[in-house]
Amino acid sequence: MSKHHTSQLQVTSEVGRLRRLLVHSPDSGLGKVVPSKAQDWLFEDIVHLETIRRKEYDFYTKILLYFLDPPKIKGHLKDIDAEKSNRDFYKPDNDSFFKSEKVIELQWLLGEILGDHDIKIKLVASVCAIEGCSYNTQKKLLALDGVSLAKTFISGTLSNDEMLFAPIPNFIFTRDIGIVINNHILLNKPAKKARTREALIVKYIFFNHRLFKDYQENVIELPETSHHFLLPRDGDDKKVTLEGGDVMVVSRDHILIGVSERTSWEAAHQAINILFEKNVVKKISIVKIPKKRDYMHIDTVFTQVKRNVWVMLGIFSKKSMKHEDSDAVQRILDGGKKEDKLKIIQFRKKDIDNPKYFDNLEDLLQDISEKDLNCQEKVRFIYSGNNQFPYDAREQWTDSCNLLALKEGVVLGYDRNDKTIEAFKESGFQVIDAHLLIERLENGKMHPDKIEDTVILMPSAELSRARGGFHCMSMPLLRDELD
């Protein structure tokens, strides 16, 4: 059995039973992304807002509530579905909003802190400064109530549909705004300008909202390097950029930090020093992956399913890294490219001068399962696309490796990744479509506590275009400890 916390903020694993998390449902800003700006705003394509809301993300909200806060939804499904024409249940600015303190909506929290006049003045001034707003626009914003202002800060639009500044469509990816490590919160420093306003808003929430009042001393901001303002604008690894998709809490004492397209070596350096200095963890493994849009963060190439089960992209496996499928000439030619593909360095606080190195991802993950989680069972790997080309690359692109564990062995993933789903079935997992699961949870034929070794398949036609899975769309605040 897992141990349940009285704490409101504690994450010591990737797979302990999820009890509280931060989310943000798709807002009207997503419907304003235009093709010419899509990549600037970190989208691969424009999405259809109503489909992404009603036919996809709403299933996510319902399942989270059934698992984390059932009184908010159990027995109310008919009433909720009867509101399909206006979706009031899902809207943070509506009186009928579900207002869960377990499935916590960021826009709702922002609206609450903006009810404080002093915070409102400071945040309006800050947003107007970074967005280059006119004085007249600032006055318009100050005239809004807190709930309306929160909506405008996120969507960029006033209630009369007047756009004041760009939306922040990546706000749905709450993993990247910060990460809970034990009972500390490590705030992000976004690599892309499109996410600057997100980081500002989230900083105000963590330092000012009542839900986090007991943890403000535990909020960690990474410092910039000395004279950072003299560095080149782009491409310098001395810049401190970090996003939560590159941080994984794999045990109470051990975290992983990815160095990627979005997280720099210097951020990893700063994070190691500050987390060791504050005694937050005892071991930190740096996982450097190629700076490619295909990968983005480490949680796009692997996530944990159970203590002894991981889903991952096969090109980082032991077999692939050692070129075991290549002929002798190919092995020699490719041998020098290993550093470009992957680099793993593990630091221990008690012996920081003697790091441990891993030459493939499987060895690191097996080491975590066996040594950090004391796993006695055989460690197993499930591969994107069932390790078949071209399905491995295609399905990794649509987040086959980016799964969220609701509890150990029960994960949420996209229904479109057929070959990866086959691999899960071959490994003994059940699969169930989200709509069927919701129906059975509502009529009592299934119960969250009884579900084991299951992949919940979520509709994904539009959500997957945004290049993030359910690991990306969640910031866990509280998980039960693993024994």
C-alpha positions in Angstrom: 0.0 0.0 0.0 1.1 3.6 -0.6 1.5 6.1 2.2 -1.0 9.0 2.0 0.3 12.4 3.0 -1.2 15.0 5.2 1.0 17.5 3.4 -0.4 19.6 0.6 2.8 19.6 -1.4 5.0 16.5 -1.7 6.2 14.6 -4.8 8.8 11.9 -4.3 8.2 9.7 -7.4 6.8 9.7 -10.9 4.3 7.0 -10.2 3.0 7.3 -6.7 -0.8 7.7 -6.5 -1.6 11.2 -7.8 -3.6 13.3 -5.3 -3.2 17.0 -6.4 -2.0 18.7 -9.6 -2.1 21.9 -11.5 -3.8 22.1 -14.9 -5.0 24.7 -17.4 -7.8 23.8 -19.8 -7.6 25.1 -23.4 -8.7 28.8 -23.5 -9.8 31.0 -26.3 -6.2 32.0 -26.9 -5.6 28.6 -28.6 -8.3 29.6 -31.1 -6.3 32.7 -32.1 -3.1 31.0 -33.1 -2.5 31.9 -36.7 -0.3 29.8 -39.2 2.3 32.6 -39.5 2.8 32.7 -35.8 2.3 29.0 -34.9 6.0 28.1 -34.7 6.9 31.3 -32.8 4.3 30.3 -30.3 5.7 26.7 -30.3 2.8 25.0 -32.1 3.3 22.8 -35.1 -0.1 23.6 -36.5 -3.3 25.5 -35.7 -5.9 23.6 -33.7 -9.7 23.6 -33.7 -10.7 25.0 -30.3 -14.1 23.4 -29.9 -12.8 20.0 -30.8 -9.8 20.2 -28.5 -12.1 21.3 -25.6 -15.3 19.2 -26.0 -14.1 16.1 -27.6 -10.6 15.8 -26.1 -9.5 17.8 -23.0 -12.9 17.5 -21.3 -12.3 13.8 -21.0 -9.0 14.5 -19.3 -10.8 16.8 -16.8 -13.4 14.2 -16.0 -11.0 11.4 -15.5 -8.8 13.5 -13.2 -11.8 14.4 -11.1 -13.0 10.7 -10.9 -9.5 9.7 -9.7 -8.6 12.7 -7.5 -11.8 14.5 -6.4 -14.8 12.2 -7.1 -17.4 14.2 -5.1 -17.0 17.0 -7.7 -18.2 14.7 -10.5 -19.6 11.4 -9.3 -23.4 11.4 -9.8 -23.3 14.8 -11.6 -22.3 13.6 -15.1 -25.8 14.0 -16.6 -26.0 17.6 -15.3 -22.5 18.3 -16.6 -23.2 16.8 -20.0 -26.5 18.7 -20.2 -24.4 21.9 -20.2 -22.7 21.0 -23.4 -24.1 24.1 -25.1 -22.1 26.4 -22.8 -19.7 24.2 -20.8 -20.0 26.3 -17.6 -18.7 23.4 -15.5 -15.3 23.7 -17.2 -14.9 27.5 -17.3 -12.9 29.0 -14.5 -14.6 32.4 -14.8 -18.1 30.9 -14.4 -20.1 30.4 -11.1 -20.7 26.7 -12.1 -17.0 26.0 -12.4 -15.9 22.8 -10.6 -13.4 24.6 -8.3 -11.4 21.6 -7.2 -8.5 22.0 -4.8 -7.2 18.7 -6.1 -7.5 19.2 -9.8 -6.5 22.8 -9.6 -7.0 25.2 -12.5 -4.3 27.9 -12.8 -6.7 30.5 -14.2 -8.9 30.1 -11.2 -5.9 30.6 -8.9 -4.8 33.7 -10.9 -8.2 35.2 -10.6 -8.2 34.7 -6.8 -4.8 36.5 -6.3 -5.8 39.3 -8.6 -8.6 40.1 -6.1 -5.9 41.6 -4.0 -5.5 45.2 -5.2 -1.7 45.5 -4.5 -1.0 42.3 -6.4 -3.3 43.4 -9.2 -1.4 46.7 -9.6 2.0 45.0 -9.6 1.1 42.2 -12.1 -0.7 44.6 -14.5 2.5 46.8 -14.5 4.7 43.8 -15.0 2.7 42.3 -17.9 2.3 45.7 -19.6 6.1 46.2 -19.3 7.0 42.8 -20.9 4.3 43.2 -23.6 5.1 46.9 -24.4 1.5 48.1 -23.7 0.4 51.6 -23.9 -0.7 53.6 -20.8 -4.3 53.5 -22.0 -4.1 49.7 -22.2 -2.8 49.6 -18.6 -5.8 51.6 -17.5 -8.2 49.2 -19.3 -6.6 46.2 -17.5 -6.7 47.9 -14.1 -10.5 48.5 -14.5 -11.1 44.8 -14.8 -12.1 42.6 -11.8 -9.7 39.8 -10.9 -11.5 37.0 -12.6 -11.8 38.9 -15.9 -8.2 40.1 -15.7 -7.0 36.5 -15.2 -8.8 35.5 -18.4 -7.3 38.5 -20.3 -3.8 37.8 -19.1 -4.0 34.3 -20.5 -6.0 34.8 -23.7 -4.7 38.2 -24.5 -8.3 39.4 -25.2 -10.9 41.5 -23.4 -14.5 40.3 -23.1 -15.5 42.4 -26.1 -13.0 40.4 -28.2 -10.5 43.2 -28.4 -7.0 41.7 -28.5 -4.4 43.5 -26.4 -1.4 41.2 -26.8 -0.6 37.7 -27.9 -2.2 34.7 -26.1 -0.1 32.2 -24.2 -1.3 29.0 -25.8 1.4 26.9 -24.1 -0.1 27.5 -20.7 -2.0 24.2 -21.1 1.5 22.5 -20.6 1.6 23.1 -16.9 4.5 20.7 -16.3 6.9 23.3 -17.7 6.0 26.1 -15.3 7.8 24.4 -12.4 8.4 21.1 -10.7 7.7 19.9 -7.1 10.7 18.1 -5.8 9.9 16.6 -2.4 8.3 19.6 -0.7 10.2 22.3 -2.7 9.0 24.0 -5.9 11.7 24.7 -8.6 10.4 27.4 -10.9 11.2 27.4 -14.6 13.1 29.9 -16.7 11.6 29.5 -20.1 13.9 29.2 -23.2 11.4 30.8 -25.6 10.0 34.4 -25.4 6.5 33.0 -26.1 6.5 31.7 -22.5 7.8 34.7 -20.6 4.4 35.8 -19.4 3.6 32.3 -18.2 6.6 32.3 -15.9 5.7 35.7 -14.5 2.1 34.7 -13.8 3.1 31.5 -12.1 5.7 33.2 -9.9 3.0 35.5 -8.6 0.7 32.5 -7.9 3.3 30.5 -6.0 4.4 33.4 -3.9 0.9 34.8 -3.2 -1.8 32.2 -3.3 -3.2 30.8 -0.1 -2.7 27.2 -1.3 1.1 27.7 -1.2 1.4 30.0 1.8 3.2 27.4 3.9 5.7 26.7 1.2 6.9 30.1 0.1 10.3 29.5 1.7 10.6 26.4 -0.4 10.2 28.1 -3.8 13.5 28.0 -5.6 14.3 30.4 -8.4 17.5 29.7 -10.4 19.9 32.7 -10.5 21.2 34.0 -13.8 24.9 33.8 -14.5 27.0 36.9 -13.7 26.8 39.5 -16.5 24.2 37.3 -18.4 22.9 40.5 -20.1 26.3 40.7 -22.0 25.8 37.2 -23.6 24.7 36.6 -27.2 20.9 36.6 -27.6 20.6 33.0 -28.8 22.4 29.7 -28.6 24.7 30.4 -25.6 24.8 27.5 -23.1 25.7 30.0 -20.4 22.1 31.3 -20.4 20.0 29.8 -17.6 16.9 28.2 -19.2 14.9 25.4 -17.6 11.5 23.9 -18.2 9.7 21.3 -16.1 9.5 18.7 -18.8 13.2 18.3 -18.3 13.0 17.5 -14.6 11.8 14.1 -13.2 11.5 13.2 -9.6 12.3 9.5 -9.7 12.7 8.9 -6.0 12.9 10.9 -2.8 16.7 11.3 -3.1 17.2 11.3 -6.9 16.1 13.6 -9.7 16.8 13.7 -13.4 17.5 17.0 -15.3 17.5 17.0 -19.0 19.7 19.2 -21.1 17.8 19.8 -24.3 16.4 22.3 -26.8 14.8 24.1 -23.8 17.1 23.5 -20.8 20.7 24.6 -20.9 23.9 23.1 -19.3 24.2 26.3 -17.2 20.6 25.7 -15.8 21.6 22.1 -14.9 24.8 23.4 -13.3 22.9 26.0 -11.2 20.1 23.5 -10.3 22.6 20.9 -9.1 24.4 23.4 -6.8 21.3 24.9 -5.3 19.4 21.6 -4.8 22.5 20.0 -3.1 23.1 23.1 -1.0 19.5 23.1 0.3 19.6 19.3 0.9 16.6 18.8 -1.4 18.0 15.6 -2.9 21.2 13.5 -2.7 21.6 12.5 -6.3 21.1 14.2 -9.7 21.5 12.6 -13.1 22.0 14.9 -16.1 20.5 13.5 -19.3 21.7 15.4 -22.4 19.6 14.7 -25.5 20.0 16.2 -28.9 18.8 19.8 -29.3 16.0 18.8 -31.7 12.4 19.9 -32.0 11.5 16.2 -32.3 12.5 15.7 -28.6 12.1 19.1 -26.9 12.3 17.7 -23.3 13.4 14.4 -21.8 9.8 13.5 -21.0 9.1 13.3 -24.8 11.6 10.4 -25.1 10.8 8.5 -21.9 8.4 8.4 -18.9 7.9 5.9 -16.1 4.9 3.6 -15.9 5.6 1.4 -12.9 8.6 0.9 -10.6 10.0 -1.6 -13.1 8.4 -0.4 -16.3 9.4 2.5 -18.5 8.2 3.6 -22.0 10.9 5.0 -24.2 12.2 5.8 -27.7 14.3 2.9 -28.9 17.1 5.0 -30.4 18.4 5.7 -26.9 18.4 2.0 -25.9 21.5 -0.1 -25.2 21.1 -2.0 -28.4 20.8 1.1 -30.5 23.6 3.1 -28.7 26.0 0.1 -29.3 24.9 -0.2 -33.0 24.2 -3.9 -32.5 22.1 -4.1 -35.6 24.8 -2.5 -37.8 27.6 -4.2 -39.7 31.2 -3.8 -38.7 31.8 -0.8 -41.0 28.7 1.0 -39.9 29.5 0.4 -36.2 32.9 2.1 -36.6 31.5 4.9 -38.7 28.7 5.6 -36.2 30.8 5.0 -33.1 32.0 8.6 -32.9 28.5 10.0 -33.0 27.4 8.7 -29.6 28.2 11.9 -27.8 25.9 13.8 -30.1 23.0 11.4 -29.3 23.1 11.1 -25.6 25.2 11.9 -22.6 24.4 10.9 -19.0 26.3 12.0 -15.9 25.2 11.2 -12.4 26.3 13.4 -9.5 26.1 12.4 -5.8 26.1 15.1 -3.1 28.5 13.1 -0.9 31.1 12.5 -3.6 30.5 15.3 -6.2 34.0 15.0 -7.7 33.4 11.4 -8.8 30.3 11.3 -11.0 29.0 8.1 -12.6 28.5 7.8 -16.3 25.9 5.8 -18.3 26.2 5.3 -22.1 22.6 4.5 -22.7 19.2 5.3 -21.3 18.2 1.7 -20.4 21.1 1.3 -18.0 20.2 4.5 -16.2 16.5 3.6 -15.9 17.3 0.1 -14.8 19.7 1.5 -12.1 16.8 3.8 -10.9 14.4 0.9 -10.6 16.8 -1.5 -8.9 18.8 0.9 -6.6 16.5 3.8 -5.9 13.2 2.0 -5.9 14.5 -1.4 -4.6 12.6 -3.2 -7.3 12.9 -7.0 -7.2 11.0 -7.6 -10.4 12.7 -7.6 -13.8 12.9 -4.1 -15.3 11.0 -3.9 -18.6 11.0 -1.4 -21.4 8.1 -0.6 -23.7 9.2 1.1 -26.9 7.6 3.8 -28.9 6.0 2.4 -32.1 6.9 -1.1 -30.7 10.5 -0.3 -31.8 9.5 -0.5 -35.5 10.6 2.1 -38.0 9.0 4.4 -39.1 6.3 4.0 -36.3 8.8 4.6 -33.5 9.6 8.1 -34.8 6.0 8.9 -35.9 4.5 8.0 -32.6 7.2 9.7 -30.5 6.3 12.8 -32.4 2.7 12.4 -31.2 3.8 11.8 -27.6 3.8 8.0 -27.3 6.5 8.3 -24.6 4.8 11.2 -22.7 2.5 9.4 -20.3 1.0 10.6 -17.0 0.8 8.0 -14.2 -2.4 8.5 -12.2 -1.1 5.7 -10.0 1.5 3.0 -10.4 0.8 1.2 -13.7 -2.2 3.3 -14.7 -1.3 5.9 -17.3 -2.9 8.3 -19.7 -1.8 8.4 -23.3 -3.1 9.2 -26.8 -5.3 6.8 -28.7 -3.5 7.5 -32.0 -0.2 5.7 -31.1 -1.3 2.2 -32.4 2.0 0.4 -32.4 2.9 1.7 -28.9 -0.5 0.5 -27.7 0.3 -2.9 -29.2 3.6 -3.0 -27.3 1.7 -2.3 -24.0 -0.7 -5.1 -24.7 2.2 -7.5 -25.4 3.6 -6.4 -22.1 0.4 -7.4 -20.2 -1.4 -4.1 -20.0 -5.1 -3.6 -20.5 -6.2 -0.7 -22.6 -9.5 1.2 -22.3 -10.9 4.2 -24.2 -11.6 7.3 -22.1 -15.3 7.6 -22.8 -15.9 3.9 -21.8 -13.9 4.3 -18.6 -15.9 7.4 -17.6 -19.1 5.6 -18.3 -18.0 2.7 -16.0 -16.6 4.9 -13.3 -20.0 6.7 -13.2 -22.1 3.6 -13.1 -19.9 1.9 -10.5 -18.7 -0.9 -12.7 -15.1 0.3 -12.3 -13.4 2.0 -9.4 -10.1 3.9 -9.5 -8.7 1.9 -6.6 -9.3 -1.4 -8.4 -7.8 -0.4 -11.8 -4.3 -1.9 -12.4 -1.8 -2.1 -15.3 -4.0 -0.1 -17.6 -3.4 2.4 -20.4 -6.3 4.9 -20.7 -6.6 6.0 -24.3 -7.4 9.6 -24.7 -8.8 11.2 -27.9 -6.0 13.1 -29.6 -6.7 14.4 -33.1 -6.3 18.1 -32.1 -4.4 17.9 -28.8 -1.5 16.1 -30.3 -1.0 19.0 -32.8 0.2 21.1 -29.9 3.2 18.7 -29.3 2.6 17.7 -25.8 1.0 14.7 -24.0 -0.5 14.3 -20.6 2.8 14.3 -18.7 3.3 17.8 -20.2 -0.3 18.8 -19.3 0.1 18.2 -15.6 2.1 19.6 -12.8 1.8 17.2 -9.9 1.7 18.8 -6.4 1.1 15.8 -4.3 1.7 12.1 -4.8 1.5 9.2 -2.3 4.9 7.8 -1.4 5.9 4.5 -2.8 6.8 1.9 -0.1 
